[in-house]
Amino acid sequence: MKQKKILTDQDERFETYYRKYKDKPILVLLGLYKGQYHRFLISSFFYLIKHSPALFTPLLVSNVINGVLAGGDMAVRAILLNVGIWIVLLLVHLPANYLHSKYKSSLTRETEAGLRAALVRKLSELSILYHIRMPSGKLQSKIIRDVDNIEVMSSQLFVNLINIVMNVTITLVLTASKNRVVLLFFVLVAPIASLTIIAFRKKIKSANRNYRLEMEETSARVMEMVEMVPATRAHALEDVERARMIQQLEETAEKGYELDMIQANFGAVGWVVFQLFQALCLAFTGFMALRGMILVGDITFYQSSFTTVVNQVTAMINLLPIITKGLESIVSVGEVLTSEEVEVNNGKEVIDELKGEYSFSHVGYQYPDTEEPILKDVTLDVPAGSTVAVVGESGSGKTTLMSLIIGYMPPLNGKIVIDGKDITDIDLKSYRRFLSVVPQTPLLFTGTLRDNITYGLELVSEEQLQRAVQAASLTKLIEDLPQGLDTVLEEHGANLSGGQRQRIAIARAIIRNPKVIVLDEATSALDVISEREIQKALGTLIKDRTTFVVAHRLSTIRNADWIIVMDHGAIAEQGTYAQLMEKQGIFYHMENLQITLSQ
């Protein structure tokens, strides 16, 4: 429960920081860890203790060498004292390493989980249009890859960077205490490091962004390819699909290669520059020893100290690609967390009951980036408890009309009034508690059959479950399954037929005992026998409930109270089945065509 509370608090806080510092990713990063900096400092303290043997070894070795060269009792004392200190430092390494890892990992992993939780919450709030435009593979890449990059950068920036600074500081202080001339030589490393960073910074940032975008596109293409496997196999298009994917993978590899080469050159240039200075350091301190300016043993100390400075500055330079990648990932995650395409219910009227009376007044809708509206001037009154069937050719606006009824998006023109209330003024979450939706493509998840039917419901009696099972004609299927209702379904219900999956979706709708039902071609995947059974069950279910039916088979809607025929986004005809057949218009010709084709 404590962990759940932590994630909830972070979830609420993270989006705030993203909005506040939208164009400043480094400030966003600091915001993610606000109030927790002390844990990084504690981790860094134990990191310093853990690495103390490496920090002080050059000095200890130098003291021993100088003591031996001096000879006598001084040599014995130098050996015993310095070796003793070395052993003590080695003994504290293990506990210090444990505490360093504990503080660092617990904080970064908590933040990582909290950031993913924030993304999951945001994705659940974003509009249907956002999800239509944004491929799921790209969203998956942001949740997995980008958050992982941020976690890696956090560890490097907040722990390793602090440690680098402390190591360099301690080394320089020790050097200054022995010889300030050598210290001035060490300080020359800083401007060279700065020049190296400046030379490569823009190239690395640009390469990281290009690679990130290409990886998102690849992730989206892979998921699309997996979903298209049945169609690809059915049409013998494996070679075509493989070639398409190979081209995408080659483009991604090329972007990755460009990034790798920039980073490799960056690291190589830095390494060569610092190794040259290390060679100069050896020559410099060697000549100082020849002239008696320093002791012979101090050459080892200064050489090791300079190596430490070089390694730490090199490590700082090597952090640049990691930090650049992490900051780019912060920007990527921010694209989701700062999106304004959300459904806002705060301050709107909460619906405690629903009768199901609908009034459409000159309703119109047009999708973004399209030239023509998909719905035009739809005017319709639907009494509570009635069944309205919507028919028409593909692209005529049927599914869009259902989306407006569910509240996926508001109408751009006109008004939809529900029980006397404008749909834009009510809390849609509370409204949807009274709805059941059965889409054309059933949506099932990996879990038991029982879990799929009772999805989202906490208290469901066995009697309620059995009634829904019987009404959806699932009894025989459950009897044939190895573990009945507790049989685990494969991804998307792949181990079931299309008709079986649809009946499970219908059972999920039935068990909710809704006031309003939306059936978007819900029986299109069923065979004739199953369809008749479902129609009978639905006849009982929809009694006294407002029902909207998008129908492909016109024979299934003969008993509908009202039928509207959509054509190019407008209502072309409306009336009862008998009235439309008598009119001999669009509906009449559609029905006769289906009858002819079925014979």
C-alpha positions in Angstrom: 0.0 0.0 0.0 2.9 2.4 0.8 4.4 1.8 -2.7 1.0 2.4 -4.3 0.7 5.7 -2.4 4.2 6.7 -3.5 3.3 6.1 -7.2 0.0 8.0 -6.8 1.7 11.0 -5.4 4.4 11.0 -8.1 1.8 10.5 -10.7 0.1 13.7 -9.7 3.3 15.6 -9.4 5.1 14.6 -12.5 2.7 16.1 -15.0 2.8 19.4 -13.0 6.6 19.7 -13.4 6.4 18.8 -17.1 3.9 21.6 -17.7 5.8 24.1 -15.6 9.1 23.4 -17.3 8.0 22.2 -20.7 10.9 23.5 -22.7 13.6 22.9 -20.0 14.1 19.2 -19.6 16.9 19.6 -17.0 14.5 21.4 -14.7 11.9 18.7 -15.3 14.5 16.1 -14.2 15.2 18.1 -11.1 11.5 18.3 -10.4 11.0 14.6 -10.7 13.3 14.1 -7.7 12.3 17.2 -5.7 12.3 16.4 -2.0 14.5 13.3 -2.5 17.9 14.9 -3.1 19.2 13.9 0.3 18.9 10.3 -0.7 21.3 11.0 -3.7 23.7 12.8 -1.3 23.6 9.8 1.1 24.3 7.5 -1.8 27.1 9.6 -3.0 28.7 9.7 0.5 28.8 5.9 0.6 30.0 5.8 -3.0 32.9 8.1 -1.9 33.7 5.7 1.0 33.4 2.7 -1.3 36.0 4.2 -3.7 38.3 5.6 -1.0 40.9 2.8 -1.6 41.3 4.0 -5.2 41.5 7.6 -4.1 44.1 7.2 -1.4 46.1 4.3 -2.8 48.5 6.6 -4.8 49.3 8.6 -1.7 49.8 5.5 0.4 52.1 3.9 -2.2 54.0 7.1 -2.5 54.5 7.3 1.3 55.8 3.7 1.4 58.2 4.3 -1.5 59.5 7.5 0.1 59.8 5.7 3.5 61.8 2.8 2.0 64.1 5.2 0.3 64.7 7.0 3.5 65.5 3.7 5.3 65.7 2.8 9.0 62.8 3.0 11.4 61.0 5.5 9.2 60.7 2.8 6.5 59.1 0.3 8.9 56.6 2.9 10.3 55.8 4.0 6.7 55.1 0.4 5.6 53.0 -0.6 8.6 51.0 2.6 8.8 50.1 3.0 5.1 49.4 -0.7 4.5 47.2 -0.7 7.7 45.2 2.3 6.4 44.8 0.5 3.0 43.4 -2.6 4.6 40.9 -0.6 6.7 39.7 1.2 3.6 39.3 -2.1 1.8 37.2 -3.6 4.7 34.6 -0.7 4.5 34.2 -1.2 0.8 31.5 -3.9 0.9 29.1 -2.3 3.4 29.6 1.1 1.7 28.8 -0.4 -1.7 25.6 -2.0 -0.3 24.4 1.2 1.2 25.3 3.2 -1.9 23.3 0.8 -4.2 20.4 0.7 -1.8 19.8 4.5 -1.6 20.4 5.0 -5.3 18.5 2.1 -6.8 15.4 2.5 -4.5 15.0 6.2 -5.5 15.6 5.8 -9.2 13.4 2.8 -9.5 10.6 4.5 -7.5 10.8 7.5 -9.8 10.9 5.2 -12.9 7.8 3.4 -11.8 6.1 6.7 -10.9 6.8 8.2 -14.3 5.4 5.1 -16.1 2.4 5.3 -13.9 1.9 9.0 -14.9 2.1 8.0 -18.5 -0.4 5.2 -18.1 -2.8 7.5 -16.3 -2.4 10.2 -19.0 -2.9 7.6 -21.8 -6.2 6.6 -20.2 -7.4 10.2 -20.2 -6.3 11.2 -23.7 -9.0 11.4 -26.4 -9.8 8.6 -28.8 -8.6 10.8 -31.6 -5.2 11.0 -30.0 -4.9 7.2 -29.9 -6.1 7.0 -33.5 -3.3 9.3 -34.6 -0.6 8.0 -32.4 0.6 4.4 -33.2 0.6 2.1 -30.1 4.2 1.1 -30.9 5.4 4.7 -30.4 3.6 5.0 -27.1 5.1 1.7 -26.0 8.6 3.0 -26.9 8.0 6.1 -24.7 6.8 4.1 -21.7 9.6 1.5 -21.9 12.6 2.9 -23.7 12.4 6.6 -22.9 11.6 6.1 -19.2 14.5 3.6 -19.0 16.8 6.3 -20.6 15.7 8.8 -18.0 16.4 6.3 -15.2 19.9 5.6 -16.5 20.6 9.4 -16.9 19.4 10.0 -13.3 21.8 7.5 -11.9 24.7 8.9 -13.9 23.8 12.6 -13.3 22.8 12.6 -9.7 25.3 10.0 -8.4 28.2 9.6 -10.7 28.5 13.3 -11.6 28.6 14.1 -7.9 31.1 11.4 -7.3 33.3 12.7 -10.2 33.3 16.2 -8.7 34.1 14.8 -5.2 36.9 12.6 -6.6 38.5 15.4 -8.6 38.2 17.8 -5.6 39.8 15.4 -3.1 42.6 14.5 -5.6 43.3 18.1 -6.3 43.3 19.0 -2.6 45.8 16.2 -1.9 48.0 17.4 -4.8 47.9 21.0 -3.6 48.9 19.9 -0.1 52.1 18.4 -1.6 53.0 20.7 -4.5 51.0 23.6 -6.0 53.2 23.7 -9.2 51.9 20.2 -10.1 48.4 21.4 -9.3 48.6 24.1 -11.9 49.5 21.5 -14.5 46.5 19.4 -13.5 44.2 22.4 -13.9 45.1 22.6 -17.6 42.8 19.6 -18.2 39.6 21.6 -17.6 39.6 23.9 -20.6 40.6 21.0 -22.9 37.7 19.0 -21.6 35.3 22.0 -22.2 36.5 22.4 -25.8 35.9 18.7 -26.5 32.4 18.9 -25.1 31.5 22.0 -27.0 32.8 20.5 -30.3 30.5 17.4 -30.0 27.5 18.6 -28.1 25.2 19.7 -30.9 26.0 16.7 -33.1 25.3 14.2 -30.3 22.0 15.9 -29.5 20.8 15.9 -33.1 21.9 12.3 -33.6 20.1 11.2 -30.5 16.8 12.8 -31.6 17.0 11.3 -35.0 17.6 7.9 -33.6 14.9 8.2 -31.0 12.3 9.1 -33.7 13.4 6.3 -35.9 13.2 3.8 -33.0 9.6 4.9 -32.3 8.7 4.4 -36.0 10.3 1.0 -35.9 8.4 0.0 -32.8 5.2 1.1 -34.4 6.0 -0.8 -37.6 6.8 -4.0 -35.7 3.5 -4.0 -33.8 1.7 -3.3 -37.1 3.5 -6.2 -38.7 2.6 -8.6 -35.9 -1.1 -7.6 -36.1 -1.0 -8.1 -39.9 0.5 -11.6 -39.8 -2.9 -13.4 -40.6 -3.6 -11.1 -43.5 0.0 -11.2 -44.7 0.0 -15.0 -44.6 -3.4 -15.3 -46.2 -2.3 -13.3 -49.3 1.2 -14.7 -49.5 2.7 -11.3 -48.9 5.4 -12.5 -46.5 8.2 -11.4 -48.8 6.6 -8.0 -49.3 6.1 -7.4 -45.6 9.6 -8.7 -44.8 11.1 -6.3 -47.4 9.2 -3.4 -45.9 10.4 -4.2 -42.4 14.0 -4.7 -43.6 14.0 -1.2 -45.2 12.7 0.3 -41.9 15.3 -1.7 -39.9 18.1 -0.5 -42.3 17.0 3.1 -41.8 17.1 2.6 -38.1 20.4 0.9 -38.2 21.8 3.8 -40.3 20.6 6.4 -37.7 22.1 4.2 -34.9 25.4 3.9 -36.8 25.6 7.7 -37.2 25.0 8.1 -33.5 27.5 5.4 -32.6 30.2 6.9 -34.8 29.7 10.4 -33.3 29.9 9.0 -29.8 32.9 6.8 -30.6 34.8 9.7 -32.1 33.8 11.9 -29.2 35.2 9.3 -26.7 38.3 8.6 -28.8 39.3 12.3 -29.1 38.8 12.8 -25.4 40.9 9.8 -24.5 43.8 10.7 -26.8 43.9 14.3 -25.6 44.0 13.2 -22.0 46.5 10.4 -22.6 48.9 13.0 -24.2 48.6 15.1 -21.1 49.2 12.1 -18.9 52.5 11.4 -20.8 53.4 15.1 -20.4 52.7 14.7 -16.6 55.1 11.8 -16.4 57.8 13.9 -18.1 57.1 17.0 -16.0 57.2 15.2 -12.6 60.2 13.2 -13.7 62.2 16.3 -14.4 61.1 17.8 -11.1 62.4 14.7 -9.3 65.7 15.0 -11.1 66.1 18.5 -9.9 65.2 17.6 -6.3 62.0 19.6 -6.3 60.0 16.5 -5.3 60.8 13.1 -3.9 61.1 10.1 -6.2 58.1 8.3 -4.6 56.0 11.4 -5.4 56.3 10.6 -9.1 54.0 7.6 -8.5 51.6 9.7 -6.5 51.3 12.5 -9.0 51.1 10.1 -11.9 48.3 8.2 -10.2 46.6 11.4 -9.2 46.7 12.7 -12.7 45.3 9.4 -13.9 42.5 9.9 -11.5 41.8 13.4 -12.7 42.0 12.3 -16.3 39.7 9.3 -15.7 37.1 11.4 -13.9 37.1 14.2 -16.5 36.9 11.5 -19.2 34.0 9.9 -17.3 32.4 13.4 -17.2 32.8 13.7 -20.9 31.4 10.2 -21.5 28.3 11.2 -19.5 27.4 13.7 -22.2 25.9 11.1 -24.7 23.9 9.5 -21.8 22.7 12.8 -20.5 21.8 14.0 -24.1 19.8 10.7 -24.7 18.1 11.1 -21.3 17.1 14.7 -21.9 15.8 13.8 -25.3 13.7 11.1 -23.7 12.4 13.6 -21.2 11.2 15.7 -24.2 9.6 12.5 -25.7 7.7 11.6 -22.5 6.6 15.2 -22.2 4.9 15.0 -25.6 2.4 12.7 -23.9 2.2 14.2 -20.4 1.7 17.8 -21.7 -0.8 16.9 -24.4 -4.1 18.9 -24.1 -6.2 16.3 -25.9 -7.8 15.1 -22.7 -11.4 14.5 -21.7 -12.2 17.1 -19.0 -14.9 16.1 -16.5 -14.0 18.3 -13.5 -16.8 20.7 -12.6 -19.3 19.0 -14.8 -22.6 17.5 -13.6 -22.3 13.9 -12.3 -25.1 11.6 -13.6 -26.7 9.5 -10.8 -29.3 7.9 -13.1 -30.0 7.7 -16.7 -33.3 7.2 -18.5 -31.9 7.2 -22.0 -33.7 9.9 -23.8 -31.6 11.4 -26.6 -32.1 14.5 -28.8 -29.7 15.3 -31.7 -30.1 18.8 -33.1 -28.2 19.7 -36.3 -25.2 17.6 -35.2 -22.1 17.7 -37.3 -18.5 16.4 -37.0 -15.3 16.6 -39.0 -12.1 14.7 -38.1 -8.9 16.8 -37.9 -6.9 17.0 -41.1 -9.8 15.9 -43.3 -11.4 18.0 -46.0 -15.0 16.8 -45.7 -17.2 16.5 -42.5 -18.2 12.9 -41.7 -21.5 14.0 -40.2 -23.8 16.7 -41.4 -26.9 18.2 -39.8 -28.0 15.1 -38.0 -31.3 15.8 -36.3 -33.1 13.0 -34.4 -35.2 12.4 -31.3 -34.8 9.0 -29.5 -37.4 8.3 -26.7 -36.1 6.4 -23.7 -36.3 2.6 -24.0 -36.5 2.6 -27.8 -34.3 0.8 -30.2 -32.7 2.8 -33.1 -30.9 1.0 -35.9 -28.3 2.9 -38.0 -27.5 1.5 -41.5 -25.6 2.7 -44.5 -22.5 2.1 -46.6 -19.0 2.1 -45.2 -17.9 5.6 -44.5 -21.4 7.0 -44.2 -20.8 8.1 -40.6 -22.4 5.3 -38.6 -19.5 4.5 -36.3 -18.8 8.2 -35.8 -22.3 8.8 -34.7 -21.9 6.0 -32.1 -18.7 7.6 -30.9 -20.5 10.8 -30.3 -23.2 8.9 -28.3 -20.6 7.3 -26.1 -18.9 10.7 -25.7 -15.5 9.8 -27.2 -15.5 13.3 -28.7 -18.0 16.3 -28.6 -19.9 17.3 -31.7 -18.3 20.2 -33.6 -21.7 21.5 -34.6 -25.2 21.3 -33.0 -26.1 19.6 -29.8 -26.6 16.2 -28.3 -29.0 16.3 -25.3 -29.4 13.4 -23.0 -32.3 13.4 -20.5 -32.5 17.1 -21.1 -28.8 17.7 -20.4 -26.2 18.8 -23.0 -23.6 16.0 -23.3 -20.9 18.6 -23.1 -22.1 19.6 -19.6 -22.1 16.2 -17.9 -19.4 14.1 -16.3 -18.8 11.5 -19.0 -17.3 9.0 -16.6 -20.5 9.0 -14.6 -22.6 8.8 -17.8 -20.7 5.8 -19.1 -21.4 3.8 -16.0 -24.9 3.3 -17.5 -23.7 2.2 -20.9 -22.6 -1.1 -22.4 -20.8 -1.1 -25.7 -20.2 -4.0 -28.0 -17.8 -3.0 -30.8 -17.5 -4.6 -34.2 -14.0 -6.0 -33.2 -14.2 -7.6 -29.7 -11.6 -6.4 -27.3 -10.3 -9.2 -25.1 -7.2 -9.3 -22.8 -4.9 -12.1 -21.6 -6.7 -13.5 -18.6 -9.4 -15.9 -17.6 -12.8 -16.1 -19.4 -14.4 -15.1 -16.1 -12.2 -12.0 -15.8 -13.0 -10.9 -19.4 -16.7 -11.1 -18.8 -16.7 -9.4 -15.4 -14.1 -6.8 -16.5 -14.2 -3.8 -14.2 -16.9 -5.2 -11.9 -15.9 -6.0 -8.3 -19.0 -7.7 -6.9 -20.5 -10.2 -9.3 -22.5 -13.2 -8.1 -22.3 -16.6 -9.8 -26.0 -16.3 -10.6 -25.4 -13.0 -12.5 -22.5 -14.5 -14.3 -24.4 -17.6 -15.4 -27.3 -15.5 -16.6 -25.0 -13.5 -18.8 -23.3 -16.6 -20.1 -26.6 -18.2 -21.1 -27.9 -15.0 -22.7 -24.8 -14.8 -24.8 -25.0 -18.5 -25.8 -21.7 -19.3 -24.2 -22.8 -22.3 -22.2 -21.6 -24.9 -24.6 -18.3 -23.2 -25.2 -17.6 -23.0 -21.5 -18.4 -26.7 -21.1 -16.0 -27.6 -23.9 -13.1 -25.5 -22.4 -10.6 -27.4 -20.2 -11.1 -25.2 -17.2 -14.5 -23.6 -18.0 -14.8 -20.0 -16.9 -11.3 -20.2 -15.4 -9.7 -21.0 -18.8 -6.9 -18.5 -19.6 -7.4 -16.7 -23.0 -4.4 -16.1 -25.2 -3.6 -12.5 -26.4 -6.7 -10.9 -27.9 -8.5 -14.3 -27.4 -6.5 -15.8 -30.2 -7.4 -19.4 -29.1 -11.1 -18.6 -29.9 -13.1 -18.1 -33.0 -14.4 -14.7 -34.1 -17.9 -15.6 -33.1 -16.8 -16.9 -29.7 -14.9 -13.7 -29.0 -17.9 -11.6 -30.0 -20.2 -13.6 -27.7 -17.8 -13.0 -24.8 -18.0 -9.2 -25.6 -21.8 -9.4 -25.6 -21.8 -11.3 -22.2 -19.6 -8.5 -20.8 -22.2 -6.0 -21.9 -25.1 -8.0 -20.6 -23.7 -8.5 -17.1 -23.6 -4.7 -16.6 -27.3 -4.4 -16.8 -27.0 -1.1 -18.7 -29.6 1.6 -19.3 -28.2 2.3 -22.8 -26.7 -0.2 -25.2 -24.5 0.5 -28.2 -24.1 -2.4 -30.6 -21.7 -1.6 -33.4 -22.3 -4.4 -35.8 -22.1 -6.7 -32.8 -23.4 -9.8 -34.6 -21.5 -9.4 -37.8 -18.9 -12.1 -36.8 -21.5 -14.7 -35.9 -22.9 -17.6 -37.9 -26.6 -17.7 -38.7 -27.5 -20.1 -35.8 -25.5 -18.2 -33.2 -26.8 -14.9 -34.5 -30.4 -16.0 -34.0 -29.6 -17.1 -30.4 -27.9 -13.8 -29.7 -30.7 -11.8 -31.3 -33.2 -13.6 -29.0 -31.0 -12.9 -26.0 -30.6 -9.3 -27.0 -34.3 -9.0 -27.4 -34.7 -9.7 -23.7 -31.7 -7.5 -22.8 -32.8 -4.4 -24.7 -36.4 -4.4 -23.4 -37.1 -1.0 -21.8 -33.5 0.1 -22.5 -32.4 2.6 -25.1 -30.4 0.8 -27.7 -28.4 2.0 -30.7 -27.6 -0.7 -33.3 -25.2 -0.3 -36.2 -26.3 -3.1 -38.5 -24.7 -4.7 -41.5 -27.3 -7.5 -41.9 -30.6 -5.6 -42.4 -32.7 -8.6 -41.6 -31.6 -8.4 -37.9 -33.2 -5.0 -37.4 -36.8 -5.6 -38.5 -38.0 -5.2 -35.0 -36.2 -1.9 -34.4 -38.5 1.0 -33.3 -36.8 3.3 -35.7 -34.3 2.9 -38.5 -32.1 5.7 -39.9 -30.2 5.4 -43.2 -27.0 7.3 -43.3 -25.6 8.5 -46.7 -22.4 10.7 -46.9 -22.8 11.8 -43.3 -26.5 12.8 -43.4 -29.7 11.1 -42.6 -31.1 10.1 -46.0 -34.1 8.1 -44.8 -35.7 7.2 -41.5 -38.7 5.3 -40.3 -39.8 1.8 -39.3 -38.8 -1.3 -41.3 -42.2 -1.5 -42.9 -42.2 2.2 -43.8 -38.8 2.1 -45.4 -39.6 -1.0 -47.4 -42.8 0.6 -48.6 -40.9 3.8 -49.6 -38.7 1.7 -51.9 -35.7 4.1 -51.5 -32.1 3.4 -50.4 -33.0 1.0 -47.6 -35.4 -1.0 -49.9 -32.6 -1.5 -52.5 -30.0 -2.4 -49.8 -32.4 -5.0 -48.3 -33.3 -6.5 -51.7 -29.6 -6.7 -52.6 -28.7 -8.6 -49.4 -31.6 -11.0 -49.9 -30.5 -11.7 -53.5 -26.9 -12.2 -52.5 -27.9 -14.6 -49.7 -29.8 -16.9 -52.0 
